[in-house]
Structure formats: C-alpha cells, structure tokens
Amino acid sequence: PRSVASEKLQQGAMAEGAEGRPGRAVRLNNGEWMPLLGLGTFRLRGYEEVHRCVDAALGAGYRAFDTAAVYRNEEELGRALRELLPKHGLDRSQVFITSKLGPRDQGLGAGEALGRSLAALDCGYLDLFLVHWPGTQGWEAADLRNPENRRQTWVALEAEHRKGQVRAIGVSNYTSAHLRQLLQECTVPPAVLQVELHPRLPQTELLQLCRESGIHLQAYSSLGTGELLGHPLVQEVARSCQRSPAHVLLRWALEQEVGVIPKSSQPTRITENAQIFDFLLSPEAMEWLGQLADGTHYCWDPNTVT
C-alpha cells in the first residue's frame, strides 16, 4: 500500500497540475509520489549550517532532501529533520529523503552500506537510495569488472528493497549504455535516474530512454555550478519572464517533468529557488534555451566508465 506521504504528495500534485502545468510531485514506478523540488545538500558541512538550510527549506515548502554517503552530512541532516519537522507542523511521512551509495561500496556489500546510511540518518526508512556512480572507487574507469560489480550492487539493493528498508531504488550518473544494461538484468527496475542536466547538457537521449522505461529523471547542477546564471541568453529569457536566471534554469527542467535539487547554503537563495511553480516558460523561451546545447559537463563525465 502507498504511504501516507504518497497520498499527501498526490493531492498536491493533482491540485498543482490541474491548470495544465507540471505539478509539484511525480508518481514513481513503485506507486509512490516524489516531490519535483528538493534541497540538494552537497557541500553543506556541520550541524549549524545544515540546520539553518533545512529550516529555510521547510519554511519555503521543500518536502524532499537529497544527501549521500560521500557528502558526510547524513547524520546532521537526519538530526535537523527530527528537530525541525515538528516546528513546521510536519512529520516523517511528509518528507522524501534520498541518499546514495558511495563508490567504494559497490558490489554485494551495498546492502550493508545502505544500512549505514539509514543508521546515520536515523529516519526509520529511506524513500530513495541511489547508486551514486557507475564505477567503483579505486578502479580505472575502463576496468572490465565494472559491469559485473554494478550488477552485484543492484542485486544487493533489490534485497534491501524487498525488506522494506528503502521504498525505491535508483541510479545516478548512469549513461544510456549503463541504464540499458541495468534494465536487461534487473528484477526491480530503477525508479529514478539522477544526472547532471541543464540547457548546455539536455541529456535528450537519456531523457527519452527514461520516459520509455518509466524512470523519473532528476537533474543536479541545474544552474551549471553557477556558470549559466550569467549567460546572456539565460539572462535575456529571465528579463522577458521578469524572473531570475535561476528561476528560468530550474523551470526549464520542470517544463520537461524533470525534478530539480538546487543547493545553496544561503537561506534567501533557498527560498528564492522554490518560487518556480507559479509561472511557465513559453515555447519560444524553451527553443531559445535549446540553442545552448553543446554537451558541456560542469561536473563529472560518466561516459568513460565501462
């Protein structure tokens, strides 16, 4: 049966989507609802900073939080949520928590790593657990053992999924080739693929594959690590919409039903980044932004991983 959180997210998504625009949540292939907007926590360090950012996010309407073993802030995020949810009139069932498997934990021991993340967060269960990278730490990207290690990782995560410790499992930084391999081998299909995605790297083929396979695509680095905010074309679209460049870049993803997890350590920016559900980009604006596509990666390029 779907969770209480899923039902509440569904109500919000239906209400927001009634006017013909993408709603605030998307239904995953496991029947659960996932917010389209989440707070990314990469590089948030120390309890004080995490607490401040989570407080601002909850106040601004964020209901999803994205962390990872390699971010080294799972414990701080879990503690902040436990302390702040009551302040905002919420409980655990009303937020969606994602963490990720560290590349060093690829293989049959992935289940134990999930358990460590769950213990650090101390949140009862995980809504989503992602394989963070298609390769294994310490191995060359071209190592021919990578495909088999990914397969063993997924077998281990499927076992944890059956136990109910995690409601959905997925992958991050997978290419179309990595994803096709997984789809051929898996018993439980991935619910989410999280990748770098922005107008310069629209991931068109990957987005189409996800749509065909019932996988939700979620973007990270939607602002191009900040580099795209100053691009003349992005700024021109922002002026025409009377919105900020950040709003335009985040909305560009939402128009394609792609989720976003903008990160910031500034409460004012966190609040501003949430103001993306009350306007649309015109077809012309989407076409203009489409001219930026040139395959630029601002972060890591997984295409080298066998």
Contacts in CASP RR format, 6 or more apart in sequence:
PFRMAT RR
TARGET T0000
AUTHOR 0000-0000-0000
METHOD contacts of the structure
MODEL  1
PRSVASEKLQQGAMAEGAEGRPGRAVRLNNGEWMPLLGLGTFRLRGYEEV
HRCVDAALGAGYRAFDTAAVYRNEEELGRALRELLPKHGLDRSQVFITSK
LGPRDQGLGAGEALGRSLAALDCGYLDLFLVHWPGTQGWEAADLRNPENR
RQTWVALEAEHRKGQVRAIGVSNYTSAHLRQLLQECTVPPAVLQVELHPR
LPQTELLQLCRESGIHLQAYSSLGTGELLGHPLVQEVARSCQRSPAHVLL
RWALEQEVGVIPKSSQPTRITENAQIFDFLLSPEAMEWLGQLADGTHYCW
DPNTVT
2 31 0 8 1.000
2 32 0 8 1.000
2 33 0 8 1.000
3 32 0 8 1.000
3 93 0 8 1.000
3 167 0 8 1.000
4 93 0 8 1.000
4 94 0 8 1.000
5 32 0 8 1.000
5 33 0 8 1.000
5 93 0 8 1.000
5 94 0 8 1.000
5 95 0 8 1.000
5 96 0 8 1.000
5 127 0 8 1.000
6 31 0 8 1.000
6 32 0 8 1.000
6 33 0 8 1.000
7 33 0 8 1.000
8 93 0 8 1.000
8 94 0 8 1.000
9 24 0 8 1.000
9 25 0 8 1.000
9 33 0 8 1.000
9 34 0 8 1.000
9 35 0 8 1.000
9 63 0 8 1.000
9 96 0 8 1.000
10 25 0 8 1.000
10 27 0 8 1.000
10 33 0 8 1.000
12 23 0 8 1.000
12 24 0 8 1.000
12 25 0 8 1.000
13 23 0 8 1.000
13 24 0 8 1.000
13 25 0 8 1.000
13 26 0 8 1.000
13 27 0 8 1.000
13 33 0 8 1.000
16 22 0 8 1.000
16 23 0 8 1.000
16 24 0 8 1.000
16 277 0 8 1.000
17 23 0 8 1.000
21 277 0 8 1.000
21 280 0 8 1.000
22 36 0 8 1.000
22 254 0 8 1.000
22 255 0 8 1.000
22 257 0 8 1.000
23 36 0 8 1.000
23 277 0 8 1.000
24 35 0 8 1.000
24 36 0 8 1.000
24 37 0 8 1.000
24 277 0 8 1.000
25 33 0 8 1.000
25 34 0 8 1.000
25 35 0 8 1.000
25 36 0 8 1.000
26 33 0 8 1.000
26 34 0 8 1.000
26 36 0 8 1.000
26 216 0 8 1.000
26 257 0 8 1.000
26 259 0 8 1.000
27 33 0 8 1.000
27 34 0 8 1.000
28 34 0 8 1.000
28 168 0 8 1.000
28 191 0 8 1.000
28 192 0 8 1.000
28 216 0 8 1.000
29 189 0 8 1.000
29 191 0 8 1.000
29 214 0 8 1.000
29 215 0 8 1.000
29 216 0 8 1.000
30 167 0 8 1.000
30 168 0 8 1.000
30 191 0 8 1.000
32 127 0 8 1.000
32 167 0 8 1.000
32 168 0 8 1.000
32 191 0 8 1.000
34 64 0 8 1.000
34 96 0 8 1.000
34 127 0 8 1.000
34 128 0 8 1.000
34 168 0 8 1.000
34 192 0 8 1.000
34 216 0 8 1.000
35 62 0 8 1.000
35 63 0 8 1.000
35 64 0 8 1.000
35 96 0 8 1.000
36 254 0 8 1.000
36 257 0 8 1.000
36 259 0 8 1.000
36 260 0 8 1.000
37 62 0 8 1.000
37 63 0 8 1.000
37 64 0 8 1.000
37 250 0 8 1.000
37 259 0 8 1.000
37 260 0 8 1.000
37 261 0 8 1.000
37 273 0 8 1.000
37 274 0 8 1.000
37 276 0 8 1.000
37 277 0 8 1.000
38 57 0 8 1.000
38 62 0 8 1.000
38 63 0 8 1.000
38 64 0 8 1.000
38 65 0 8 1.000
38 66 0 8 1.000
38 96 0 8 1.000
38 259 0 8 1.000
38 260 0 8 1.000
38 261 0 8 1.000
38 262 0 8 1.000
39 53 0 8 1.000
39 54 0 8 1.000
39 57 0 8 1.000
39 62 0 8 1.000
39 64 0 8 1.000
39 65 0 8 1.000
39 66 0 8 1.000
39 261 0 8 1.000
39 262 0 8 1.000
39 263 0 8 1.000
39 270 0 8 1.000
40 65 0 8 1.000
40 66 0 8 1.000
40 67 0 8 1.000
40 220 0 8 1.000
40 261 0 8 1.000
40 262 0 8 1.000
40 263 0 8 1.000
41 50 0 8 1.000
41 53 0 8 1.000
41 65 0 8 1.000
41 66 0 8 1.000
41 67 0 8 1.000
41 71 0 8 1.000
41 73 0 8 1.000
41 77 0 8 1.000
41 263 0 8 1.000
42 68 0 8 1.000
42 71 0 8 1.000
42 220 0 8 1.000
42 263 0 8 1.000
43 71 0 8 1.000
43 263 0 8 1.000
43 265 0 8 1.000
44 50 0 8 1.000
44 53 0 8 1.000
44 71 0 8 1.000
44 73 0 8 1.000
44 76 0 8 1.000
44 77 0 8 1.000
44 263 0 8 1.000
44 265 0 8 1.000
45 72 0 8 1.000
45 73 0 8 1.000
46 73 0 8 1.000
46 76 0 8 1.000
47 76 0 8 1.000
47 79 0 8 1.000
47 80 0 8 1.000
49 265 0 8 1.000
50 73 0 8 1.000
50 76 0 8 1.000
50 77 0 8 1.000
50 80 0 8 1.000
51 76 0 8 1.000
51 79 0 8 1.000
51 80 0 8 1.000
51 83 0 8 1.000
51 84 0 8 1.000
52 265 0 8 1.000
52 267 0 8 1.000
53 264 0 8 1.000
53 265 0 8 1.000
53 267 0 8 1.000
53 270 0 8 1.000
54 65 0 8 1.000
54 77 0 8 1.000
54 80 0 8 1.000
54 81 0 8 1.000
54 84 0 8 1.000
55 80 0 8 1.000
55 84 0 8 1.000
55 87 0 8 1.000
55 267 0 8 1.000
56 267 0 8 1.000
56 270 0 8 1.000
56 271 0 8 1.000
57 65 0 8 1.000
57 270 0 8 1.000
57 274 0 8 1.000
58 84 0 8 1.000
58 85 0 8 1.000
58 87 0 8 1.000
58 88 0 8 1.000
58 90 0 8 1.000
59 88 0 8 1.000
59 271 0 8 1.000
60 270 0 8 1.000
60 271 0 8 1.000
60 274 0 8 1.000
61 274 0 8 1.000
62 270 0 8 1.000
62 274 0 8 1.000
63 94 0 8 1.000
63 95 0 8 1.000
63 96 0 8 1.000
64 95 0 8 1.000
64 96 0 8 1.000
64 97 0 8 1.000
64 98 0 8 1.000
64 261 0 8 1.000
65 77 0 8 1.000
65 81 0 8 1.000
65 95 0 8 1.000
65 96 0 8 1.000
65 97 0 8 1.000
65 98 0 8 1.000
66 98 0 8 1.000
66 194 0 8 1.000
66 261 0 8 1.000
67 73 0 8 1.000
67 74 0 8 1.000
67 77 0 8 1.000
67 97 0 8 1.000
67 98 0 8 1.000
67 99 0 8 1.000
67 100 0 8 1.000
67 121 0 8 1.000
68 74 0 8 1.000
68 99 0 8 1.000
68 100 0 8 1.000
68 102 0 8 1.000
68 130 0 8 1.000
68 132 0 8 1.000
69 99 0 8 1.000
69 100 0 8 1.000
69 101 0 8 1.000
69 102 0 8 1.000
69 105 0 8 1.000
69 113 0 8 1.000
69 116 0 8 1.000
69 117 0 8 1.000
69 132 0 8 1.000
70 100 0 8 1.000
70 102 0 8 1.000
70 103 0 8 1.000
70 132 0 8 1.000
74 99 0 8 1.000
74 117 0 8 1.000
74 120 0 8 1.000
74 121 0 8 1.000
75 120 0 8 1.000
75 121 0 8 1.000
75 122 0 8 1.000
77 97 0 8 1.000
77 121 0 8 1.000
78 97 0 8 1.000
78 120 0 8 1.000
78 121 0 8 1.000
78 122 0 8 1.000
78 123 0 8 1.000
79 122 0 8 1.000
81 92 0 8 1.000
81 95 0 8 1.000
81 97 0 8 1.000
81 123 0 8 1.000
82 122 0 8 1.000
82 123 0 8 1.000
85 91 0 8 1.000
85 92 0 8 1.000
85 94 0 8 1.000
85 95 0 8 1.000
92 123 0 8 1.000
92 124 0 8 1.000
96 127 0 8 1.000
96 128 0 8 1.000
97 121 0 8 1.000
97 123 0 8 1.000
97 126 0 8 1.000
97 127 0 8 1.000
97 128 0 8 1.000
98 126 0 8 1.000
98 127 0 8 1.000
98 128 0 8 1.000
98 129 0 8 1.000
98 130 0 8 1.000
99 117 0 8 1.000
99 118 0 8 1.000
99 121 0 8 1.000
99 126 0 8 1.000
99 128 0 8 1.000
99 129 0 8 1.000
99 130 0 8 1.000
100 129 0 8 1.000
100 130 0 8 1.000
100 131 0 8 1.000
100 132 0 8 1.000
100 172 0 8 1.000
101 110 0 8 1.000
101 113 0 8 1.000
101 114 0 8 1.000
101 117 0 8 1.000
101 129 0 8 1.000
101 130 0 8 1.000
101 131 0 8 1.000
101 132 0 8 1.000
101 153 0 8 1.000
101 157 0 8 1.000
102 113 0 8 1.000
102 132 0 8 1.000
102 133 0 8 1.000
102 137 0 8 1.000
103 132 0 8 1.000
103 133 0 8 1.000
103 135 0 8 1.000
103 136 0 8 1.000
103 137 0 8 1.000
104 136 0 8 1.000
104 137 0 8 1.000
104 138 0 8 1.000
105 112 0 8 1.000
105 113 0 8 1.000
106 131 0 8 1.000
106 135 0 8 1.000
106 136 0 8 1.000
106 137 0 8 1.000
106 149 0 8 1.000
106 150 0 8 1.000
106 152 0 8 1.000
106 153 0 8 1.000
107 136 0 8 1.000
107 149 0 8 1.000
107 152 0 8 1.000
107 153 0 8 1.000
107 156 0 8 1.000
108 152 0 8 1.000
108 153 0 8 1.000
108 155 0 8 1.000
108 156 0 8 1.000
109 153 0 8 1.000
109 156 0 8 1.000
110 131 0 8 1.000
110 152 0 8 1.000
110 153 0 8 1.000
110 156 0 8 1.000
110 157 0 8 1.000
110 160 0 8 1.000
111 156 0 8 1.000
111 157 0 8 1.000
111 159 0 8 1.000
111 160 0 8 1.000
114 126 0 8 1.000
114 129 0 8 1.000
114 157 0 8 1.000
114 160 0 8 1.000
114 165 0 8 1.000
114 166 0 8 1.000
115 160 0 8 1.000
115 165 0 8 1.000
117 126 0 8 1.000
117 129 0 8 1.000
118 124 0 8 1.000
118 125 0 8 1.000
118 126 0 8 1.000
118 165 0 8 1.000
118 166 0 8 1.000
125 164 0 8 1.000
125 165 0 8 1.000
125 166 0 8 1.000
125 167 0 8 1.000
126 165 0 8 1.000
126 166 0 8 1.000
126 167 0 8 1.000
127 166 0 8 1.000
127 167 0 8 1.000
127 168 0 8 1.000
128 166 0 8 1.000
128 167 0 8 1.000
128 168 0 8 1.000
128 169 0 8 1.000
128 170 0 8 1.000
128 191 0 8 1.000
128 192 0 8 1.000
129 157 0 8 1.000
129 160 0 8 1.000
129 166 0 8 1.000
129 168 0 8 1.000
129 169 0 8 1.000
129 170 0 8 1.000
130 169 0 8 1.000
130 170 0 8 1.000
130 171 0 8 1.000
130 172 0 8 1.000
130 192 0 8 1.000
130 194 0 8 1.000
131 150 0 8 1.000
131 153 0 8 1.000
131 154 0 8 1.000
131 157 0 8 1.000
131 170 0 8 1.000
131 171 0 8 1.000
131 172 0 8 1.000
131 174 0 8 1.000
132 172 0 8 1.000
132 173 0 8 1.000
133 172 0 8 1.000
133 173 0 8 1.000
133 300 0 8 1.000
133 302 0 8 1.000
133 305 0 8 1.000
134 146 0 8 1.000
134 150 0 8 1.000
134 171 0 8 1.000
134 173 0 8 1.000
134 174 0 8 1.000
134 175 0 8 1.000
134 178 0 8 1.000
134 302 0 8 1.000
134 305 0 8 1.000
135 141 0 8 1.000
135 143 0 8 1.000
135 146 0 8 1.000
135 149 0 8 1.000
135 150 0 8 1.000
135 305 0 8 1.000
136 143 0 8 1.000
136 145 0 8 1.000
136 146 0 8 1.000
136 149 0 8 1.000
139 145 0 8 1.000
139 146 0 8 1.000
139 149 0 8 1.000
141 304 0 8 1.000
141 305 0 8 1.000
141 306 0 8 1.000
142 304 0 8 1.000
142 305 0 8 1.000
142 306 0 8 1.000
143 306 0 8 1.000
144 306 0 8 1.000
146 305 0 8 1.000
146 306 0 8 1.000
147 181 0 8 1.000
147 306 0 8 1.000
150 178 0 8 1.000
150 181 0 8 1.000
150 182 0 8 1.000
151 181 0 8 1.000
151 185 0 8 1.000
154 169 0 8 1.000
154 182 0 8 1.000
154 185 0 8 1.000
154 186 0 8 1.000
157 166 0 8 1.000
157 169 0 8 1.000
157 170 0 8 1.000
158 169 0 8 1.000
158 186 0 8 1.000
158 187 0 8 1.000
158 188 0 8 1.000
160 166 0 8 1.000
160 169 0 8 1.000
161 167 0 8 1.000
161 168 0 8 1.000
161 169 0 8 1.000
161 188 0 8 1.000
168 191 0 8 1.000
168 192 0 8 1.000
169 188 0 8 1.000
169 190 0 8 1.000
169 191 0 8 1.000
170 190 0 8 1.000
170 191 0 8 1.000
170 192 0 8 1.000
170 193 0 8 1.000
171 178 0 8 1.000
171 179 0 8 1.000
171 182 0 8 1.000
171 190 0 8 1.000
171 192 0 8 1.000
171 193 0 8 1.000
171 194 0 8 1.000
172 193 0 8 1.000
172 194 0 8 1.000
172 195 0 8 1.000
173 194 0 8 1.000
173 195 0 8 1.000
173 196 0 8 1.000
173 300 0 8 1.000
173 302 0 8 1.000
174 182 0 8 1.000
174 193 0 8 1.000
174 195 0 8 1.000
174 302 0 8 1.000
175 206 0 8 1.000
175 302 0 8 1.000
175 303 0 8 1.000
175 305 0 8 1.000
176 205 0 8 1.000
176 206 0 8 1.000
176 209 0 8 1.000
178 302 0 8 1.000
178 305 0 8 1.000
179 190 0 8 1.000
179 193 0 8 1.000
179 206 0 8 1.000
179 209 0 8 1.000
179 210 0 8 1.000
179 213 0 8 1.000
179 215 0 8 1.000
180 209 0 8 1.000
182 190 0 8 1.000
183 189 0 8 1.000
183 190 0 8 1.000
183 213 0 8 1.000
189 213 0 8 1.000
189 214 0 8 1.000
189 215 0 8 1.000
190 215 0 8 1.000
191 215 0 8 1.000
191 216 0 8 1.000
192 215 0 8 1.000
192 216 0 8 1.000
192 217 0 8 1.000
192 218 0 8 1.000
193 206 0 8 1.000
193 210 0 8 1.000
193 215 0 8 1.000
193 216 0 8 1.000
193 217 0 8 1.000
193 218 0 8 1.000
194 217 0 8 1.000
194 218 0 8 1.000
194 219 0 8 1.000
194 220 0 8 1.000
194 261 0 8 1.000
195 203 0 8 1.000
195 206 0 8 1.000
195 217 0 8 1.000
195 218 0 8 1.000
195 219 0 8 1.000
195 220 0 8 1.000
196 203 0 8 1.000
196 219 0 8 1.000
196 220 0 8 1.000
196 221 0 8 1.000
196 224 0 8 1.000
196 297 0 8 1.000
196 298 0 8 1.000
196 299 0 8 1.000
196 300 0 8 1.000
197 203 0 8 1.000
197 207 0 8 1.000
197 217 0 8 1.000
197 219 0 8 1.000
197 220 0 8 1.000
197 221 0 8 1.000
197 222 0 8 1.000
197 253 0 8 1.000
197 258 0 8 1.000
198 219 0 8 1.000
198 221 0 8 1.000
198 222 0 8 1.000
198 223 0 8 1.000
198 224 0 8 1.000
198 228 0 8 1.000
198 249 0 8 1.000
198 252 0 8 1.000
198 253 0 8 1.000
198 298 0 8 1.000
199 228 0 8 1.000
199 234 0 8 1.000
199 249 0 8 1.000
199 252 0 8 1.000
199 289 0 8 1.000
199 290 0 8 1.000
199 292 0 8 1.000
199 293 0 8 1.000
200 224 0 8 1.000
200 228 0 8 1.000
200 292 0 8 1.000
200 293 0 8 1.000
200 294 0 8 1.000
200 295 0 8 1.000
200 296 0 8 1.000
200 298 0 8 1.000
201 293 0 8 1.000
201 295 0 8 1.000
201 296 0 8 1.000
201 297 0 8 1.000
201 298 0 8 1.000
202 290 0 8 1.000
202 293 0 8 1.000
203 217 0 8 1.000
204 293 0 8 1.000
206 217 0 8 1.000
207 217 0 8 1.000
207 256 0 8 1.000
207 258 0 8 1.000
209 215 0 8 1.000
210 216 0 8 1.000
210 217 0 8 1.000
216 259 0 8 1.000
217 258 0 8 1.000
217 259 0 8 1.000
218 258 0 8 1.000
218 259 0 8 1.000
218 260 0 8 1.000
218 261 0 8 1.000
219 253 0 8 1.000
219 258 0 8 1.000
219 259 0 8 1.000
219 260 0 8 1.000
219 261 0 8 1.000
220 261 0 8 1.000
220 299 0 8 1.000
221 298 0 8 1.000
221 299 0 8 1.000
222 249 0 8 1.000
222 250 0 8 1.000
222 252 0 8 1.000
222 253 0 8 1.000
222 260 0 8 1.000
222 261 0 8 1.000
222 262 0 8 1.000
223 229 0 8 1.000
223 245 0 8 1.000
223 246 0 8 1.000
223 249 0 8 1.000
223 250 0 8 1.000
223 262 0 8 1.000
224 249 0 8 1.000
224 298 0 8 1.000
225 298 0 8 1.000
225 299 0 8 1.000
227 298 0 8 1.000
228 234 0 8 1.000
228 245 0 8 1.000
228 249 0 8 1.000
228 292 0 8 1.000
229 245 0 8 1.000
229 246 0 8 1.000
229 249 0 8 1.000
230 245 0 8 1.000
231 245 0 8 1.000
231 292 0 8 1.000
233 288 0 8 1.000
233 289 0 8 1.000
233 291 0 8 1.000
233 292 0 8 1.000
234 245 0 8 1.000
234 248 0 8 1.000
234 249 0 8 1.000
234 289 0 8 1.000
234 292 0 8 1.000
235 245 0 8 1.000
236 288 0 8 1.000
237 248 0 8 1.000
237 281 0 8 1.000
237 285 0 8 1.000
237 288 0 8 1.000
237 289 0 8 1.000
238 244 0 8 1.000
238 245 0 8 1.000
238 247 0 8 1.000
238 248 0 8 1.000
240 285 0 8 1.000
241 247 0 8 1.000
241 248 0 8 1.000
241 279 0 8 1.000
241 281 0 8 1.000
241 285 0 8 1.000
243 251 0 8 1.000
243 279 0 8 1.000
244 272 0 8 1.000
246 262 0 8 1.000
246 269 0 8 1.000
246 272 0 8 1.000
246 273 0 8 1.000
247 272 0 8 1.000
247 273 0 8 1.000
247 275 0 8 1.000
247 276 0 8 1.000
247 279 0 8 1.000
248 281 0 8 1.000
248 285 0 8 1.000
248 289 0 8 1.000
250 260 0 8 1.000
250 262 0 8 1.000
250 273 0 8 1.000
250 276 0 8 1.000
251 276 0 8 1.000
251 279 0 8 1.000
251 280 0 8 1.000
251 281 0 8 1.000
252 281 0 8 1.000
252 286 0 8 1.000
252 289 0 8 1.000
253 259 0 8 1.000
253 260 0 8 1.000
254 260 0 8 1.000
254 276 0 8 1.000
254 277 0 8 1.000
255 280 0 8 1.000
255 281 0 8 1.000
255 286 0 8 1.000
260 276 0 8 1.000
262 270 0 8 1.000
262 273 0 8 1.000
264 270 0 8 1.000
264 273 0 8 1.000
281 289 0 8 1.000
END
